[in-house]
Amino acid sequence: LNDVASRFGPILVRSTMRGSGRFQRADPWRGSYHRDCRAADFRVAGGGAAGVMAFLRSRPDLGGVKRYRNGLIHIDDGPRRSW
C-alpha cells in the first residue's frame, strides 16, 4: 500500500482484517485472506485506477488483484488468480 501511495497519491483503506462474522456465506473460502489480515480493499484518492491496476498486476508478491464495480481495489498475497 505504501508503494501505491508513493506512486499514485493518497489512498483510503476500506478494509484489511475482517472477523469471521462478515463471512456467513455459502462459500467458506470467500474472504479468507481478509480473515488472516493478508488482504486489503482500498481506493486511490486521485483516481487513475487503470495505472494502479497495471502497477499492481506487475507485482509478483501479489496474487489477488481485482477492481470492484464500486471503485475499490482488492489486493492479497494469495496465489496468482483472476475472478
HUGI-V336355 format. One record per residue. N is the residue number from 1. RES is the residue in one letter. SS is DSSP state (H for helix, E for strand, C for the rest). D_LAST is the distance of its C-alpha to the last C-alpha in whole Angstrom. Layout:
BEGIN
n=(N & N)
res=(RES & RES)
ss=(SS & SS)
d_last=(D_LAST & D_LAST)
END
This chain:
BEGIN
n=(1 & 2 & 3 & 4 & 5 & 6 & 7 & 8 & 9 & 10 & 11 & 12 & 13 & 14 & 15 & 16 & 17 & 18 & 19 & 20 & 21 & 22 & 23 & 24 & 25 & 26 & 27 & 28 & 29 & 30 & 31 & 32 & 33 & 34 & 35 & 36 & 37 & 38 & 39 & 40 & 41 & 42 & 43 & 44 & 45 & 46 & 47 & 48 & 49 & 50 & 51 & 52 & 53 & 54 & 55 & 56 & 57 & 58 & 59 & 60 & 61 & 62 & 63 & 64 & 65 & 66 & 67 & 68 & 69 & 70 & 71 & 72 & 73 & 74 & 75 & 76 & 77 & 78 & 79 & 80 & 81 & 82 & 83)
res=(L & N & D & V & A & S & R & F & G & P & I & L & V & R & S & T & M & R & G & S & G & R & F & Q & R & A & D & P & W & R & G & S & Y & H & R & D & C & R & A & A & D & F & R & V & A & G & G & G & A & A & G & V & M & A & F & L & R & S & R & P & D & L & G & G & V & K & R & Y & R & N & G & L & I & H & I & D & D & G & P & R & R & S & W)
ss=(C & H & H & H & H & H & H & H & C & C & E & E & E & E & E & C & C & C & C & H & H & H & C & C & C & C & C & C & C & C & C & H & H & H & H & C & C & C & E & E & E & E & E & E & C & C & C & C & H & H & H & H & H & H & H & H & H & C & C & C & C & C & C & E & E & E & E & C & C & C & C & C & E & E & E & E & C & C & C & C & C & C & C)
d_last=(21 & 25 & 24 & 22 & 25 & 27 & 26 & 24 & 27 & 27 & 23 & 23 & 21 & 20 & 19 & 19 & 21 & 20 & 23 & 22 & 23 & 20 & 18 & 20 & 17 & 17 & 14 & 16 & 13 & 12 & 13 & 15 & 15 & 16 & 19 & 20 & 20 & 18 & 15 & 16 & 15 & 18 & 19 & 21 & 25 & 25 & 22 & 21 & 18 & 17 & 19 & 18 & 14 & 16 & 18 & 15 & 13 & 17 & 17 & 17 & 18 & 14 & 11 & 9 & 9 & 8 & 10 & 11 & 13 & 16 & 16 & 15 & 13 & 11 & 12 & 13 & 15 & 13 & 12 & 10 & 7 & 4 & 0)
END
